[in-house]
Amino acid sequence: FTGPDVYEEGEMAADALNEALGGEGSVVVIAGQAGTGTTIGRVGGFTDRLAEIGSNIEVLDTVNADFDQQKALVMSRDLITRFGDKIQGVYANDDTMARGFIDAWKEAKPSEDMPPIVGINGQKDAFESIRSGDMYATIVQSPAEDGRLAAETVGKILNGEDVADRLPIPLTVVTIDN
């Protein structure tokens, strides 16, 4: 396997949101498709890391939006209705679902500050949202790096070289600071 370590992505998201909230607060998790390896890894890495670092962040609810912006918008509307001002942060399993939450928040609370949101993928919209203050961070998993590592690994295998079973790509947390 070559590609992102989804568990590590969850851990990095936990560290970023913990930093944004000063180690305490209430958050919601907008997860991908229930039962998929990516969702299990990203959510598990997030919750395990919060426990590991002794964070006082409470997860109010975890909902599945299937990596779909429209579903995330609908689920986010429900979360905002149920929890309102208790939502002090958001972890979305990808940037597309983070956009769904941003849109729902702007609809419901146009005059209130956006809670810190952490997403994954490093999409162009996420960078723009970070610059505008609508998003706190995204975890970048470079498709170019992913493709390069896959091609290099195939080349090594074809040349008879041994390779590790899992070769993760480098991941980067992007915030307004970088």
GUMIMI-185231 format. One line per field, with one value per residue (C-alpha): residue number from 1; y, x, z. Coordinates in steps of 0.1 Angstrom, whole numbers, plus 5000, padded with zeros to 4 digits. Each point is the difference from the previous one (the first is absolute). Layout:
REM GUMIMI-185231
i: c(NUM; ...) $
y: c(Y; ...) $
x: c(X; ...) $
z: c(Z; ...) $
This chain:
REM GUMIMI-185231
i: c(1; 2; 3; 4; 5; 6; 7; 8; 9; 10; 11; 12; 13; 14; 15; 16; 17; 18; 19; 20; 21; 22; 23; 24; 25; 26; 27; 28; 29; 30; 31; 32; 33; 34; 35; 36; 37; 38; 39; 40; 41; 42; 43; 44; 45; 46; 47; 48; 49; 50; 51; 52; 53; 54; 55; 56; 57; 58; 59; 60; 61; 62; 63; 64; 65; 66; 67; 68; 69; 70; 71; 72; 73; 74; 75; 76; 77; 78; 79; 80; 81; 82; 83; 84; 85; 86; 87; 88; 89; 90; 91; 92; 93; 94; 95; 96; 97; 98; 99; 100; 101; 102; 103; 104; 105; 106; 107; 108; 109; 110; 111; 112; 113; 114; 115; 116; 117; 118; 119; 120; 121; 122; 123; 124; 125; 126; 127; 128; 129; 130; 131; 132; 133; 134; 135; 136; 137; 138; 139; 140; 141; 142; 143; 144; 145; 146; 147; 148; 149; 150; 151; 152; 153; 154; 155; 156; 157; 158; 159; 160; 161; 162; 163; 164; 165; 166; 167; 168; 169; 170; 171; 172; 173; 174; 175; 176; 177; 178) $
y: c(5000; 5035; 5030; 5020; 4984; 5009; 4993; 5024; 5026; 4996; 5005; 5031; 5014; 4994; 5018; 5030; 5003; 4995; 5029; 5022; 4994; 5002; 4964; 5003; 5005; 4981; 4988; 4982; 4974; 4998; 4966; 4984; 4967; 4978; 4969; 5010; 4997; 5037; 5011; 4975; 5011; 5037; 4999; 4975; 5019; 5032; 4986; 4979; 5030; 5022; 4973; 4995; 5037; 5004; 5025; 5014; 5001; 4983; 4985; 5010; 4978; 4982; 4999; 4983; 5022; 4976; 5024; 5020; 5038; 5001; 4972; 5019; 5031; 4982; 4982; 5033; 5018; 4973; 5002; 5038; 4997; 4973; 5015; 5037; 5019; 4968; 4994; 5015; 4981; 4976; 4971; 4990; 4969; 5020; 5036; 4995; 4992; 5029; 5022; 4986; 5010; 5034; 5006; 4988; 5022; 5031; 4992; 4995; 5025; 5026; 5025; 4975; 4990; 4967; 4974; 4985; 4973; 4975; 4980; 4976; 5000; 5034; 5011; 5035; 5010; 4990; 5023; 5029; 4992; 5000; 5034; 5015; 4986; 4976; 4970; 4994; 4972; 4973; 4969; 4999; 4967; 5008; 4981; 5008; 4984; 4971; 4993; 5004; 4976; 4974; 5002; 4997; 4971; 4981; 5007; 4985; 4969; 4995; 5003; 4972; 5022; 4994; 5027; 5005; 4989; 5036; 5031; 5031; 5034; 5030; 5020; 5038; 5020; 5033; 5030; 5038; 4999; 4980) $
x: c(5000; 5012; 4980; 4989; 4999; 4964; 5004; 5029; 4978; 4975; 5027; 5013; 4965; 4996; 5032; 4990; 4965; 5014; 5024; 4972; 4978; 5027; 4994; 4963; 4966; 4972; 5003; 4981; 5015; 4988; 5012; 5000; 4983; 4992; 5021; 5026; 5037; 5006; 4972; 5009; 5037; 4993; 4975; 5019; 5032; 4982; 4983; 5030; 5024; 4977; 5000; 5038; 5008; 4975; 4979; 4969; 4982; 4966; 4986; 4963; 4991; 5015; 4979; 5006; 4997; 5016; 5028; 4972; 4997; 4962; 4995; 5024; 4980; 4968; 5017; 5016; 4967; 4987; 5031; 4997; 4963; 5007; 5031; 5002; 5025; 5013; 5019; 5034; 5019; 4995; 5020; 4990; 5015; 5006; 5000; 4968; 4980; 5017; 4985; 4966; 5003; 5013; 4970; 4975; 5016; 4999; 4963; 4991; 5023; 5011; 5011; 5019; 5037; 5007; 5012; 5034; 4997; 5026; 4996; 5021; 5013; 5015; 4974; 5003; 4967; 5015; 5030; 4976; 4979; 5031; 5010; 4965; 4998; 4972; 5022; 5028; 5020; 5002; 5022; 5016; 5005; 5017; 4987; 5032; 5020; 4976; 5004; 5038; 5003; 4977; 5020; 5034; 4987; 4988; 5034; 5018; 4978; 5005; 5038; 4997; 5005; 4983; 4976; 4981; 4964; 4988; 5017; 4982; 5004; 5011; 4971; 5000; 4977; 4992; 4988; 5000; 5036; 5014) $
z: c(5000; 4992; 5010; 5030; 5034; 5009; 5037; 5001; 4982; 5029; 5025; 4983; 4998; 5038; 5007; 4978; 5015; 5035; 4993; 4986; 5030; 5027; 5010; 5009; 4985; 4982; 4964; 4974; 4976; 4964; 4989; 4966; 4991; 5030; 5001; 4974; 5009; 4994; 5023; 5027; 4999; 4999; 5028; 5021; 4996; 5011; 5031; 5010; 4998; 5021; 5027; 4997; 5005; 5028; 4981; 5017; 4966; 5000; 4968; 5001; 4970; 4970; 4969; 4966; 4969; 4975; 4989; 4983; 5003; 4997; 5026; 5023; 4995; 5011; 5029; 5011; 5000; 5024; 5022; 5002; 5009; 5027; 5015; 4990; 5020; 5016; 4967; 5007; 4973; 4971; 4986; 4965; 4984; 4968; 4988; 4979; 5031; 5019; 4972; 5008; 5036; 4991; 4978; 5026; 5027; 4978; 4993; 5037; 5017; 4974; 5027; 5022; 4997; 4984; 5024; 4991; 4973; 4991; 4968; 4979; 4964; 4994; 4974; 4984; 5017; 5034; 4994; 4991; 5031; 5022; 4986; 5005; 5036; 4993; 5006; 5025; 4982; 4975; 4999; 4965; 4983; 4968; 4970; 4982; 5029; 5001; 4962; 5002; 5029; 4983; 4968; 5018; 5020; 4969; 4984; 5030; 4999; 4963; 5006; 5026; 5030; 5033; 5012; 5032; 5001; 5008; 4987; 5013; 4982; 5020; 5015; 5008; 5022; 4983; 5021; 4994; 5014; 4971) $
